[in-house]
Amino acid sequence: MFAPGTDDVLPDGKSVNICLANEVFTNICLSAIVAGHRQQKMQKFHSCIRIHLLTEQFKGFIAKNIMRLQRLGITHVLNAAEGKSFMHVNTNAEFYEGTGIRYHGIKANDTQEFNLSRYFEEAADFIEQALSQKDGQVFVHCREGYSRSPTLVIAYLMLRQNMDVKSALSTVRQKREIGPNDGFLRQLCQLNEQLVKEGKLKP
């Protein structure tokens, strides 16, 4: 069973857990530890991601299991697959009303043609809001935890932790099997090019 680690500390002393979920059988949590480290200009952060597997199987979607989320200490839920089809997870802000859990939904399709990049900033903002709270824990999920939600976490690492696309992808892939579709990968590469042009990443 997963318990938030006491060593998951941010530079300001706050802790956070970013969770990616396989919504069918297992819940996979990424505990994101963001620690400042010195480089030439002391401008970048190093992000380490540890994976905790919950091997317990659930009969329903973990995103819909309020009691389970509360026991895990989840304070924020980011649904990267909001919708009513079988390829989506049918939750919304009203579903979490009165639970103490903040919700943000993105109605994304897992197709190469879908422009997920238009949601990169708002997803990163939502995750960062959790980082600003004491003991904030973010449950980032989609239908399978394989393409949409990992893409948003990778974009967050690029936008807020100054990681290039190669480092962000490698960091997540070292810890769990993911497979952003080709369209999402292209969008992440385009984000990398944009950040380089803006001087936020080195070429």
N, C-alpha and C positions, 0 to 999 in steps of 0.2 A: 504494500500500500504506500502511496506517496504522501510524504509530509514535507512541507516547505523547509528547505535547509536554512539553518541559522547563519551559514556563511554566505548566503546569497545577498551580498551587500553592494549597493551602488556607491558612487563617490561621496554622496551626501549622507551616507549611512542608512539609506532606505533600501528596502528589499522588494523584489518583484519576481513573479514567475509568469513566463509566457508559455501558454499551453497550446499544443497542436493536438487535435483529436482525430483518431480514426473512429468515426461515428458509428461504425457497425459493431466491432468487437472489442477493441482495446482503446484505452485512453492514454495518449502519450504526452507527457508533459516536458516542456523545455524550460528548465530553470535558467534564466538568463542572468549571468553575473557580469555586470559592467564595471570595470575597474580602470581608473586612469593610469596611464603609463607614459613614461617619458620617451619622446622621440626628438628629432632635431628641433622642432618648433613647439613641442609639447601641446599639440593641438588635437591629436586624435585619441580615441578611446579604444581599448581592446575589449572585445566581447567574447566570452566563453559560454558555450551552451552545453549544458548537461541534459541527458535524456533519462527520464524515469518511466519505466513501463509499468502500467497497472495491468496485470494479467487477468484480473477478474473480468469476466464477461458480463455485459449488461443486456437486458432484454429490450431496453429502450435507448434512445439517444441520450448520451450523457448531458448534452446541452439542454435537454428537457427534464433532467433529473435535478430539481432545485435543491433537494436535501443533500444530494451528493456534492453539488457545487458548493453549497454552504459549508459542508464538512471539510472540503478542500480549502476553504478560505478564499474562494474566488470572489473578487470584487467587481470585475468587469468582464463582459462577454462580447467578443467580436465575431459575429457570424458572417463568414465570407460567402455564404451560399443561401441567403434568405430567399424563401420562395415556397411554393406549394407543390411543385412537381417532385417526382421520385429522385431527382438529382439535386434537390435542395433540402434545406432544413427549415421547417415551418415554425419559426419563432419570431418574436418582435418585442418591442419595448413593453407593450401591454402584458406580454407573457411573464415578464420579470417584475412587474409592478408590485411594490410592497415587499420585495425580497431583500432589498438592500444591494442588489446587483445592478450595475449600470450596463446598458446594452447599446450596441451599435450594429446595425445590419447593412450588408452590402449585397445587392441582388445580382450576383455574378454568375455567369455560366462558365463551365469548364470547356471552352472551345477556343481554338486558335484565333478566331476572329474577334472574340470579346475583348474590349479595351479595358482591362483591369487597371491600367496605369492611371486612369483618371481618378482612381480611389486610393492611390498610394499615399498621398499627403494626408487625407482624412483618417486613414487607418493608422498611419504613423502618429498623428496627433492624438488619436484615441489611446493608443498604447502609451504614449508619453504622459498623458493625463494620469494613467494608473501609476506610472513611475514616480510621479510627483506626490503620490499619497503614501502615507506610512502603511507598510504591509500590503501594498497594492499587488493584486494577482490577476493577470489577464488570461482568459480562456479564449484562444484564437482557434476557430474551427471552421470546417466546411463539411462536405458530405463524407469524404473519405480521408481527409487530412493528408492528401497526396499532392495536390496541385494548387488550388486556390489559396488556402490558408498559408502554406509554406511561402508562396510568392509574396504575400503581404508581409510576412515576418522578415523575409530577405530584404524587401524594400525598406522596411523599418530600420534594419541594420545599416543599410546604405544611407538613408536620409538622416538618421539621428545619431548613428554611431560612427559615421565617416568610414565605413567599410566599402571597398570596391566590390563590384559584382562577383568577381572570382572568389574573393575572400569570404563574402557573405554566403554564396552558394556552397563553398567548400565547408564552411563552419557548420552549416545545417546538415549537409549530406554526410559528414563524418559521424553524425550522431543518430541519424535515422534515415530510412529510405524515403525519398521524396521524388516527385516527377512532374514539376511544372511543365505544362504543355509548351510546344514550340513557340506559340504566340506569346505566352507569358515570358518565356526566356528572352525573346526579342525585345519585349517591353522593358525588361530589367537591363538589358544591354543598352537600350536607348536612354534609360535613366542614368546609367553610368556615364555615357557620353555627355549628357546634359550637366551632370555634376562636375565633370572634368572641365567643361567649358566655363562653368561658373566659378572655377577655382576651388571647389569644395573637395575635390579628389585630385590626386596626382595622376598624370597621364600614364 
